[in-house]
């Protein structure tokens, strides 16, 4: 994305062509294979899977036993592939592995694989769809040995001894049925890490195109090819963004979640194009109109605009293009002869007076011209030349007031676009918000928009065509050269110029939409991660005039203590003040939270006046203003009705407003993200892209903060990575039926939560050890008579025994019930083994987790040995070891949201009349857009800091490092530089971030 800093790219290695997949040209030559492919083709699932490639018995190549690769011994005695490091973070298979062969071991491996493939092919539910795959040769070279008995569970960063064996996909199911769960017993049975071979270029996409998906993805995102290859594999294996960002850092070169989301969106776009190309090819083949030239043009398409340009003449119901009608008259041979051997061309011989279109020489010349124009406009080399030519020229986008404005358009709306009524800007310099504004004006029929390509581009293009690409091979008579000149002019004006305009505008709109969505995501993240204010009794106020101000007092644990309605703006202010004071004193509440909706300013002035008079003494009351966006929608939702049954919806809004200060994340996840109101042009962008991005940001925030599984709500739990509404519901039901979770391993007993889901969610779920210890001490006697009886295994580990005769639905018969202090940390269960070895190295114990003694031991040990050397001793990588160190060092109640800003508590109010140019104020960021930052400075209207006034020097190093810039909730110091009272606008300059 243009606004994000880019990483240096590595040199791209050319992809090795794969011969084992049938090409589209083979499809076009065999009608029987057509039918097979038609039945095989299915729309892609929303989440990429990794199904097994169907085996074709006829074209199956004969397998030759391959030699055993040269291996090295790891610490646990198993054999691994020789590897080398790239940038100290990715593992690359040795290039010369192919040359070192030892046949004995590999023959047995291939026999086993062959048997499994046969069984898979005979299975009636074997999947027909193809998904992204690693090159088969790479898989053979690094065959995973699942039989090896490892004495140690590998961590997130231990070297995986080869490529993961491809799992059977059980995703083939009838529409309306739920898919069968994927039990990944061979690839990662305990949610253990998968380390891919690093030949990132050798990936095969579902629909083979004339371009490599890794290469194109790398070019569009400006991210190294090996990283793109790894990301594709991780997404294909159903890994979530929070899991990848935290526990697979070494595979993605420490990219953050925003970069990862950008790659995912670009990947989905490329796959959507490839899917549509494949459907178009099959459709045209069925109609019998496929040609080699058309096939090649379709397979070259990388965007929907290119595909639309190539496939438009072949759409069902189309009258056909001028070139198509000329071809039907048999003039294509004449057009090709003009280019290849013009001396042999006699146009008079094509005249047929009785046939429309061939009756005169002029008709024939026009037909030949249309065919040549079509050939020029669909030629890849020609289009590449004109695109490259446009890159170096001044191409502008222009907007003006529409001559005929729609009657439905309001004059007020027309005035909103006065900046764009005579607007022109270079497409390379235009801002994203300007594109979105122009598009909105065009959709409202207020503006007319066009792309202006200078005449010099057309002249140079025509000269290049005549002298190079479309020059006749032999001498052509002047009348024929005139036809060629007219064809090139016609091709540019009628076909190529509109195509370029569509491409430019589509690219500008796509980039602007993506940036708008990303800005919305950044604002949402900042809002969700607002520092909570725990341990306070709060009064929430939903302001109103006629229907009164709704009050709700909530306890420090978010329980509703009291609700009421007061009428502050109907002449009863003094009487209601007594009621408010009585409530605050009765519940010892000294913090008032006011929603920023209707009557907010008057309500704020009311409370500020009482506070300044010290009316609530002996309480020292303060108040803050919070956004109530989405509160009214939530108050009438089924979730609110379930949570607060019998409570009036207006009072529910007051409860929601108070809880937004106490724990913003837990409250805001109940509201659909797009209703929170921190975006820009959110109704003009792709709603699918917006929803996917915002849901991903919510999942990221909830996961990184973590949840205590024994006290969290179902709504919060469903946003954890790897979980959904059904799994969250099953977890809550299990907790209500069986009591609190003792450790993370018990999650495996929950219905619907398989190995993959456990792998994704386990690291983000916390189990409070104090709560568990207290619970265990209270229920020691009753636990022995319950259905979950704890027994001790020979190894001294506590396990559970199910009721006799109860069906064992999970492989969790030996679930550990002993509390594990590591379950309260961010350390993933797959790394517990490494964490225990690390503790033995430093001489620490589990009882010291989060205490100063542990922090001191870790610090002194790292000073002596260094983190790189220690990671090598533990057979892990630095990012994974750092997670272990953080998990052991952080206090039990650690919450990284404390680094973010709290609400701005106030005691007095400032009026617009109090402001003057040069006044220095502190305020809170309300919203961030692409053109500026809106700041609440407490005068009832927000001031704007133009984006040009937000420089890197004014941002703290912490903000720059987080790549968050300025977002909702940030406290800033600003200077007033302009006040426009009639238009209620205040322009500010940023001094610093507080």
N, C-alpha and C positions, 0 to 999 in steps of 0.2 A: 504494500500500500504506500502511496506516495508520501504520506505524512510521517511514516515511521522510519527510523534509521535503518539502513540496510547493512547487511554483512558482506564481507568480501567473499567472492565466489571462487571455488576451486575449479581447476580445469576439468571439463566434463569428459569422461571416458566414453567412447562410442559403444552403443549397445550391440551385443552380439545377436544376430538374427536367429530366431528359433524356427527350426524346421518341423517340429512336431505338431504345430497348429496349422489347420487348413486356412488358406488365405481366401479373401473374398473372390478372387478371380477363379479359384476352384469352385466356389459356390455357384458362380454364374454359369459354369459349364455343365452342371449336373442337376437336373430337376429333382431327382430323388433326394439328393442332399439338401435341396431347398426345403422340402417338406420336413426333413429332420431338423434343420436349423430353425424353421418356423416354430416347431413344437418345443424346441430347446430354449428359445428366447423367452425370457420373462423379465418384467421390470425389476430393476434393482431394489433391494430393500433399503429402507432409510438408513439403517446402520450397516456398514459394509461387513460382510462375512468372509469366510475363507473356505468355500466348498471345494471338494475334490474334483479334479478334472475328469469328465467322463472318458472312458477308455473306448476307443474305436477299434474293433477287432480286425477290420480289414486293413487299416493303414498303420497298425501297431508295429513299430520297428522292432526288429529282433534285438533282444538285450544281450550285450556282451559283458561278461564279468569284468569289472574294473578292478584295478589293483588297489591294495590298501595304501592309504596315504601315510606319509611319515608322521608319527605322533610323538607327543611328549607326555611324561608322567606328571599328573597333578598330585597335590598333597594327599588326596584320599585314595590314591591308587588307581583311579580311572584314567583312561586315555583321552586326550583332547587334541583338537586340530591345532597345528602350529599357527600362531597368529602374530601379527605385529600391530603396533598402535599408530593411529592417525590422530594428530592433535591431542594426544594423551587422553582421548575420551571415546574413541570408537575402535573396534577391533576388526582388522582386515585379514581375510584368509590369505595365506601365502600363495603367491602367483604360481610358483613352481610345484604346487602339490600334485598336479596332474602327472608330472614326470617321475614321481617317486611311487612305485607300485609294489604291492605285496598281495598276491591274488587270494591267498587262503582265507583270510578273514572276510573279505568283501563278498565272495561267492555266497557264503551262508547268509549274509545280510540281504543280498539281492533276492535270494530264494524266498526268504521270509516276506519281503516287500511284495514279491510277485504273487505269492499266495494271498496276501491281504487285498491286493488289487482285484484278483479274481473274485474273491468273496464279495467285494464291494460292487463289482460290475454285475454280479448275479442278483444282488439285492434289489427287490422291486422298488424300494424307496431311494435308490441311489440318485443323488442330485444331478439334474441336467444342466443347471446354470454354471457358467465359469465365472470365477472372480479373480482378483489380483493374486498372482502366484510368484514365488521365487523360482528362478531358473532350475529345472530338474537336475541339470548337471551339478549345480552347486549343492543341491540337496543330497545327491549321491555322494559327493565328495565329503560331506560332513554328516553322516548318518547317525542319528541319535541312538545310543544304547540304553534302552530303558531297563535292561536286566541288571545293570551294574548296581551293586549294593553299596551305596554311599553311606559313610558313617556320619555325614554332616550335611545338613540342609543348606543348599547354596543360598546366598543372600541376593539382594537386588543387583549386586555388581560382581558376583563370582562369575568366572568364565564358564559359559555354557558349552558342554562338550560336543557341539555340533548343531546342525540345524534341527529345529523341532519337527518331529514326525507329523506329517499332515493328518489332521483329524478327519473323521467321517462327519459330514455335515448332515444333520437330521432336520434340515429346514424346509424340506419339501412337504407341504401340508395343504390340505384343501382349504379354499377360502372360507373364512368364518370360524375355523378351528384355531386353537392356540398352537404355536409351534412347539415341537418337542424340545426339551432342554438339552443343551450340548454338554455332555460330560467329557471334559478335556483331561482324561486320565493319563494319557501318554505324553501329551505336550507339556502340561504343567499341573500335575495332580494336586499339589497343595498350594496352588497359586504361586508357584515358584517362578522366577524370572526366565524369560526367553531371550536369548542373545542371538540375533540374526547374523548370518554371514553378511559381510559388508559390501558385497558386490551390488551396490545400489542400483546400477543401471540395468541389471538383468532381471527385470520384472516384466511379466506378461499381463496385459490388460485384457479385460473381457472381450472387447471388440477391437480387433487389431486395426490400427490406423497406420498411415504413412509417417507418423511421428511418434517419438518415444515419450511416454507420459512423464517419466522422471525428468527428462531433459526439459520439456515444456514447462513443467511445474517449477523447476529450478529457475528458468528464465523469467517466469511471471512473478514469482515471489522473491527472487534474488537471494535464495537460500541455497547452500551447497547441495550438489546432487546426492551425495551419500546420506545427508540428513533427510532429504525428501524421500529417498528410498526407504529409510528406516521408518519415517512417519507413516508412509503408505502401509507398510507391514503392520505397524502398531494399530492403526485404525482398522485395518482389515481383520485383526485379531480381537476386535471389540474392546479395545482399551479406551478408557475415558480420558479426557483432557487433564483433569486434576491428577489422576493416577500417573499419567505420562510425565507431566511437569514436575511432580514431586519425586517419583520413584524410578524414572527412566531417563534422568537428565543426560547421562552419558551417551544415550542413543540419539538424542536430538540436539546435542551440542549446546545444552543449557538455554534453549529457546524459552521465552515466556509464553503464557497462555494466549496472549493476543496474536503472536506470530503463528502459534500452532492453529488457532482458529482461522487465521487467514489462509494457511496452507490447506486446511480442511475444506474451506469454502471453494477455493480455486480447484481443488481436486474434484469436488462434486460437480463443478461446472464442466470440467473436461470430460468427466464420465457421462454427464448428461448429453454433451455434444456427441460423443462416441456412440451412445445409445441411440440417439436420434438418427445419426448417420446410418447405423446398421438397419434401423427400421425403414429408412428411406430406400436403402439399397434393396432390401427384400421386396418392398412394395413395387419399385420400378422393375425389378426382375420378373415379378409375377405378371406385370403388364407386357412383358416382352420388349421393353424399350431400352434395356441396359446395353451400353457400349463400353469398350475398353477405355476410351477417353473420358466418358462420364464417370466410370468407376474410379479412375485415378483422381479426378477432380473432387469427387465426394470424399475419398479417403484422405485428401489433403486438407480438408476443412478442420479448422481449430476453433471456430466460433460459430454461433448460431447465425450471425449475419452472413458469413461465407456460405454456410449450408443453404440458407434461404435463397441466396443469389444463384447458386448452382441448381437447386432443385425446383425453383419456381415454375419453370415451363412444364414440369412433369406432375404438377398437382392435379388431383382428381377434380373434374369439373372445369378446369381451365380451358379457355378457348385455344390456348397454344400461343406461343410467341410468333413474331413475324418471321424469325429464323426457322421455327418449326414448320410453319406453313410453307415456307420456301423449300424446305427439305422434302416435304410431302409432294411437292411439284417436281421433284427430281433435280434440283439445281445444286445440290451439294457437290456433285462431281465437277460441275463447272467452276465452283468456288475453289476447290482443291487444285484443279488444273491451272487456274490463274496464278496460284502460288508456286506450283511445281514445274509446270511447262506451259507458260502463257502463249508460246508460239503456236501450239496445237489447238488453242481455244477458239471456237467459232460460235459466238452467241446466237447468230442467226439460225443455226440449226435447231435451237431449242424453241423456236416460235411455233405455237399452235393456236391459230386464231380462235378456235372454239373453246379453249380452256381459259378460264379466268385466272389471271396472273402470269400467263404465258402468251397472251395475245399480241403483245408488242415488244420491241427491243427494250423499251424503257422499263417495262414490267420485269423483264428478265434481269436487267442490270440492277434494278432495285432489289430483287430477290437475292441475287448473288451478294449484293452489298449487305443485306441483313444477315446472311449466313456468315460472312467474313467478320462482321461486327460482333456476332455472338461468339465466334471462335476466339477473337481477340479478348473479349471481356471475361472469358472463362479460362484463359491460359494462365497457369501459375507463374511462369516467368514474367509475363507482362504485368500481372497484378503486383508481384513483388517489386518490380521496377518502379511503378507509379507510387506505391506506398513509401518506398525509400526516398523517392524524389520529394514527396510531400513532407517528409521529416525535416528536410533542410530548407523549406520555404515557409513564408508567413501565411499560415492558414488561420482565418479568423472566424469567430461565431458572432452573428449579428442578430439583434432583436429590435423590434419596433412595434409601435401601437398598431393593432389590427385595424384595417380600414372599416370593416363591418363588425362591430362589437355586438355580441349576443344581447338580446333584450333582457335575458335573465341576469345579466351581470350588474352588480350594484356599483354605483359611482364611487362608493367608498373603497371597493375592491380595486377599481382602476387606479385610484390614488396610491395604493400600496405598491404599485409597480412603476412609480414615476422614475425610479433610477434606471429602469430597463426599457424605457420607451424609445430611447435612441442610443442603444448600447452596442459597443463593438470591442472585442478583446481577442488576443491571440489564444488559440486553444491550448497552448503550452503554459500560459500564464493565468488562465481563468481559475477562480477559486471554486471549491466544491459547492459552497452555499449559493454562489451565483448561478451555477448550473441548475441546482434544485429550484431556485426562485424562477428562473427562465422557464423551466419545464412546467412549473405550476401555472405561470401566466399563460403559457401556450395551451395547457389543458382547459383553462377557464375561458379560452377564446379571446383573451385580452391582448396577447402578444403574438407576433409573427416572427418565427425564428428561421434563420438559414445559415448555412456554412459557406463561406466565400473562399474559393480556391483561385488564385491569380491566373491570368491568361498565360503567363510565362511557363507555368507547369504544363498546360495543355500543349503549347508550342513545342516544348522540349520533348514531351511524350510522343507527339506525332512524328517529330524528326527521328527519334530513336526507333520507332516502329518501322518507318519507311527504310531507314538505313541499316537496321540490324535485324530485329526479330522477324518482321513480316516482309522483308525484302524478297521479291520473286527470285527464284533460283536462276532464271534465264531472262533474256531481254523481253520486256513487255511493251506492247504498243501504248502510245499516249492515252488512248481511250480506256485501256485496261488499268493503267496507272491512276487515271482519274477515279475509276471505280474503287481502287484500293485506298486512295486518299479520302474519298467520301466515307468509306467503311470505317476508317480509323476515327474520323471526326464524329461519325454517328455513334460509334462504340463508346467514345469518351463521353459525349454529351448525353446519350440516352441510357447507357448502362453503367459505365465506370464511375462517372461523377455521382450519380445517386447512391451507388454502392459505397463510395468513399464517405459521402455525407452520413449515411446510416452508420457506418463503422465508427466515424469520429464521434457522433452523438451517442451511440451506444456505449462506446468506451468511456466518454466523459460522464455519462449518466451512471454507468456501472461503478466507476471509481467514486463518484460523489455519493451514491447510495451506500457503498461499502464504508466510506469514511463517516457518513452520518450514523450508520449503525454502530460502527466501532466507537464513535464518540458517545453515543447513547450507552453502550456497554461500559465504557470507562466511567461515565457519570454514575451509572447504576452501581458499579463496583464500589466507587467512593462512598455512595450513600449507604450501601449495605454494610460497609465496614466502619461506619461511624462508631466512635468509642461509646460503648454502653455506659449507662449510669446506674449501676446496681446498688442495692442496699438502701434505696430511698422510697418513702411513701410519696406518691405523686398524685396531683389532681389534674385530670385532663379536662380541657374546656373546648367544646365545639361551639364557636360563636354563632349567633343568630340575632335577628331583630324581632320580628313578630312572634315567632315560635320560641323565643327565649334561647338562652345559652345552656347547652347540656353539660352537666358535670359528672365526672366519674372519678372516684378515689380508689387507687389500687395499692396493694401492699407491696413490700420489697420483693415478694415472690410472684408478683403479677396477679394475685387474687383480687377479685372485685369486692371492695369493702362497702361502698355506698355509691348510689347514683341519684341524681336530682336534676331539676330544671330551675334556673333563675332567670328573671326578666330584668336585665341591666339597662336596657335602652328604651324603656316604656314609661319612664317617670317614676320607677320604683327602685332606683339604684341604691338609695340609702337603706331601705328596708332589707334589700337582698344582701347588702354588705354585712349585716349582722348574721345572716344565715351562713354566708361564706366563711366568716371569721369563726363561727361556732364549729363548722365542719373541720376547718384546718386545725383548730385547737383540740377537738375530740380525737382526731386521728394522728395528731402530732405531725402534720404535713406542712412542709415549708417550701415546696417546689410546685409551681403551677406551669402547666404545659398548654399553650394556646394554639389552636389550629389556625392556619393562615388563610382561611376562606372568608366568606361573607361576614362583615362586621368585625373582622379581626382587628382593624386599626382602632376602632372605638373600644373594643374589649381590652386591648393592650393599654390604651390610655386610662381606662377605668382602674385596672389593677396597678398601673404605675403610679397613679395619683394616690391610691390607698397606701401603697408601699412607702412613698415619699412622706406621707403623714404619719408613718409608723403606726398604722391602724391595727396591724396584726400582732403587735407586741404581746407577749415576749418572743414570738416567733420572728426569725429573720427570713422573711419570705423573698424569694427570687422567682422570676418567670423566664420562659424562653418561648420562642415561636418555632413551630415545626410545620412542615408541609403536610397537609391533610389530603393530598392527591390520592385517590383510590379508596379513601376511607368509607365514603358513602356506598361505593360499589361493593366493598367487602362486607359492609354491615347488613346487606340483604342477601348475601351469598349463603348457600347451604352449609359451608364451613363455619360461618359465624353463627348460624342457627344451631348447629350441632355443639359448638363451643359455649355459646351463651343462650341456652334455650329460655324462652319466655321473656327475654329482655327486649325492650323497644329498640328498633334499628337505629333511631337517633342517638340513643344512649350508648349503643355499641360503638358508634363513631367516636364518642368521647373516650371510651375505653381504649380503642385502637390508637388514638392520638397520644394518650399517656404512655402506652406500651412502646411506642416508637422511640421514646427517649430511654426507657428502661432497658430494652434490648431491641435495637432497630432491626437486626438481622432476623430474629425469630418472628417479628411482627410483619415485616415487609415481604417475606417470602409467601405470606398468605394472599398477597395481591398480585394479580397478573402484571408482570414487569412493565408492559407498555402503558399501564394506567398510572404509573408513578410520576410521570411527567417531567423527566429530566433529559428529554431528547430534543432533536431539531429536525423539522420536516418529517416526523415519524409516520405521517399518513401518506407521504408521497413515495416512500421507499417500499421495496419488496417486503410484504408482510411475512412471508415465509422465512426470508433471511433474517428479518428483525426478530421474530419469535425464537428461531433457532439460536441466534447469538445471545439474546437476553436470557434464555433458559440455561444456556451454557455458562454465562457469567454467574447466574444465581447458584448453579451447581458448584462452580469453582469456589465462590465465596463461602458457601455452607461447608464444603468439604475441607477447605484450608483452615477454617475456624475450628471445625470438629464439633461433634455432638456427644453429650453423655447419653448413652443409649437407654439408661434406666429412668431418665426423667424427661427426655425430649418428646415433643409432640409428633404426631404422625405426619403433619404437614411439613415440618422441618426435616424429618427423616427421609421423606421421599425425594429430597433434593440432594442427598448424598450420592457421590459417584458410584455407579453400579447398582443403585436401587431405583425403584419406581413406585408408583402408587400401590400396586398389589403387594410388592415385597415389603414395603413399609407397613402396610396393614397387617401382613402376616407376622412381622416382627412384634408389633404392638399386641396382637392377639396371643402370640407365644408368651410375651412378657406378662400379660394379664392372667394367663392360664398356669404358667409354671413358675412365676415369680421373677425377680430381677436376674439379669445376666451376670454370671460370676466372672466369666472371661470371654474373650473374642471367639474362642473355638466353638462356643455354644451356638454361634450364629449359623454354623453348618447344619444344625438340627431344624432350622426354620424352613418351612415349606416354601419351595420356589427359589431358594437361595443356594445355587450350585457353586462349584469351585471357582468359576470365572467371576461371578458376582461377589463372592467372598474375597477374591483377590483384589477386586477394584475398590470395595468399600471398607475393608478391615482396617486399613491405616488411618481412616478418617473418623473411626468410631472410638470413643473413649469410655472407660469404665472407672468410675471414681472409687479408689481403693479404700478410702475412709468409710464411705457408705457401705461397701461390701463387707469390710471387717466388722462394722457395727451390726450389720444384718446377720452375719454368720454367728456372732456372739449371742444375739437375741434368739436365734432359731436353731440352736445346736441340737436341742432335744427333739423338736418337731421335725427337723430335717431327716432324722433316722427313720421316721414312720411314713414319710412321704413316698411318692412313687419314684423319686429320683434318689436312690440309695447310693451313697458314696462308698466305694470299696477301694482297697489299695492293691495295686499291681505289684509283681515282684520287683519292679524297678523303683518302687516307692512313689509312683505317680497316682493321684486320685483319678478314678474313672467312674462313669455312671453305668448303672445296670437298668435296663428298661423293664417294664412289667412283663411277667411271663406270658407268652402267647401274643404279645403285641407285635404287629408287623413292623419290621425294620425297614423304614423307607429311605434311610440315608446311611452312608458309611460312617456315621458318627457314633457307633456303638461304644467307642473308647474316647468320648469327648472329655477333655480334662476339666474337672470342676474346681481345681485348686486356683485361687486368685493369683493372677500374675501381675506384678507391679508394672511390667512393661506395657500392659494394656491401657495405662493412663497416658502414654506418650504418643508421639507422632511416628514412632518406629513401626515399620510394617512387620507382621508376623513372620514373613519370609526371611527377615534379617535378625530374628531373635537369637539364632545361633551365633552369629557374628557379634551381636551385642554382648552376649554372655562371655565370649572369648575376650572381647575388649575389656570388660569389667575385670576379668582375671589378670589381664596385663597390667592394669593400673592399680589393682588391689582394692577395688571397690565392691560394694554389695548392692543388691536391689533395694535395700531399706534406705540407702542414701540418695536415691534418685531425686533430683531437684534441690538438694540441700547444698549449702556452701562447701561442705567437706568434699562432695563429689565434684563440684566445679573446680576446687583447688587441685584435686588429684588429676583431673583431666588436663588442666592448664599446665601443671608441672611436667606431666608425662609427655605432652605434645612439644613442650619446649626442648626436652631432651632428644626425642626421637624424630619429630616432624610428622605431619599428617600423611605425606606421600609415602614415606618409608613404612609407616604403620599400616596404611591401606594395603601395601604390598604384602606385608606379613600376614594380614588377615584375609588375603586373596579377595579383596574387594576394590572398589574405586573410590576416589576422594569424595564425589558427591554423596555416595551412599554412606560412607563413614561420617560425613558431616551431619547427615540426618540423625545417625545414631548418637553422635556427640550432642547435638541440639536436644534430642529427646531425653538424654540422661541429665542434661544441665538445666533444662527449663523447670521452674517451680511447678507444683502440681496444678495450681490454678492459673497457669500462664495463658494469656490471651493476646495474640499479636495485634488485636484491634486497639490496644492502648497506645500504639504509635500514631493513631489517627486522631482527628479533632473531635472534641465533645461539643454538644450544643452550646450556644452562646447565651449564658444566663445574664439577665439584665434587671435593673431596679428602676430605671428611668427611661423616658422616651424623648426622641428628637423630632422636631417638625421640619417640614420642607423650608419654611420661612427662616429657620435658624441657620440654614446652609449659606455659604458664600464661597466664591471661587478661591481656592487655596486652602480651604478647611481640610484638616487631616483627620480621618476617621478610621475606626476598625469595623469590619463587617464580616459577613459569612457568605461564601459562594452559594448561590441558589442553583445555578445551571451553567454549564459550559457548552459553547457552540463553536463552530468553525470560524466565526467572525468576531467572537468576543466572549467575555466572561460577565455574567450577570451577578451582581453582589447586593445582598440585603444590608443596607447601612442604617436600618431602623427608622426610616422616614416614611414608610408606607408604600413607596415604589422602589423598585430595584434600579441601581445604577449599572452602567455598562462600561467595562474596561475593554476598549478595542484591542483586537488580537495583536496589533503592532506594538502595543504597550506592554505585552507580556513577553519578556525576554528571558533567556536562560539565566542571565546574571542575577535576575530578581527572584529566581526559584532557588530554594535551598538544595544542597547536594542530595539530601534524602529524597526529595521529590523527584529530582532528575533521575536518581538511581531506580526509583520505583516505576519510572516511565508513566506516571499518573498525571504529571503536570498539575493543573488546577482542576478540582472537581467539587461537587456539592459537599458542603460541610467544612471545607477549608476556611480557616480564619486568616484574613488578610488586612494589611494596613494600606489605605488608599488616600489619594488626594483628589479633591474635586477640581476639575478643570473646565467644566461648562455646565450651566443649569438652564434648561429650556422649560420654563414653567407652563406656557400654553400647551405644549405637547407632552408635558410631564416626563421629561427625559433628563437624566443626569449622566454626564460623561466623567469617568474617573481615570486616574492613572495609578498603576500598581507601584507601591513603594517596596513592600516586602511581604513574604508569607510568614505568618506568625507560627 
